[in-house]
Amino acid sequence: MNPTTPEAAIAIQQELRKQVVMADDFKPLQTVAGVDVGFEEGDRIACGAIAVLRYPSLQMQESLVIRRPTPFSYIPGLLAFREVPIILEALASLKSPPDLLLCDGNGYIHPRRCGFACHLGVVSGLPAIGVAKTPYIGKHEPLGAERGAWQPIYDAGEIVGAVVRTQANVKPVYVSVGHRISLETAIEIVLKCAPKYRLPETTRQADRLSKGRKTPVSLQP
């Protein structure tokens, strides 16, 4: 699954979208993993990071970073083709697969309903959630300021995700189904994984790794 043109990549997305399961289909969680990809050397090298945390304690269990040549050019809407191959390689190198992935990016919030979290979930077979820092597509009603407030995001008349306030009076995150999970459960898990900060601990730890920092960031404010 290594397309050489945008047209070929779009065709793959359209096929993967048909395989996305938007319902809860996983065992009780014991581990959750954050995945993130950074880029180095003028975008020539992709740095894939996975942080596996015990759930619900959110203590680090295993982490891994690998670097490989970036496999696909930067094209909006096709970012998964730059990032998924290196994350798949990193997943295969873990001692044991995590029970669920929290991806630093979108899932169903995507023009073709197949963002990074959907793509990675389907090809890995693992349950996955997209948790993005910035809006991509869609509209929503005003969001309450309290922790746990959320509103559905609509695009072309369809609910594609949710804007979620993980901490009171801070910027929200944008949650969407990746694979093998419902939107309501995805929101619940994201909130449980973000007890003190805006971003889930999975994202914070994976981001630290992808930027070359080796010491885990603290759960304490």
Steps between C-alpha positions, in 0.01 A plus 500: 500500500756752377330731250714712272235757404231694686234332288618155606507608865144632481383172349657312792328731750164436338550126535623524860201713595269207421679294767473749787295361791322779689383292796668373817689183417777449754577323826534678836794735471824430680726715280454803278763634263571843366645520151665804345727573205747786479717600207870585495773606257278723293213250496718223356490280812184384678530435873229259618429476871279274708437540872313209660335591830325281751129573525349663696810597707669656191843392617756427228537132413702508178624754250667480164633740235616419148622723216459428131503696172171683450301282258252749352487871418301743710150525353206620715249219549762233429720535807439140605717379212795687653439373851326161507789291353747599774241454777418152370869413515523635854191305610654181368807565717311530831516217751121469478235697311302762693127458549414835341673781309453873556630675192628856485275594210158445351308184427151534354534880495626494143361592157498132402433380857837327516758701690811372675319323786262318264782401266723375782216324678389306194844393379621409851171343606514689832230721652595862441391853587593825329583790731593815310620830643346721231175495300507357148152482350146539628301729728367475855290689751663712773682293761461531876804606704490208745709184481312228315290736289470388140309567181465288185683618190294493181624483142261466206219417742690214667649483848871445438639555851479715809664809644586416861608714794749286692578771758289793616560826316770364268495438126309185398620200304335341198407135552393254235458131442801322359396136497309249717356762735195725528529876525345506849751247632785682328406821684483313832845345454658828390369671814635219721837532329511877558465534880711815541588649163330593175661215307473132593805362679547262207542796265728689738735205541507407130562863403792517742650188345450616140692818582796307640437549873566187703375593848125447547302816563333519839133444572525778759419859399 
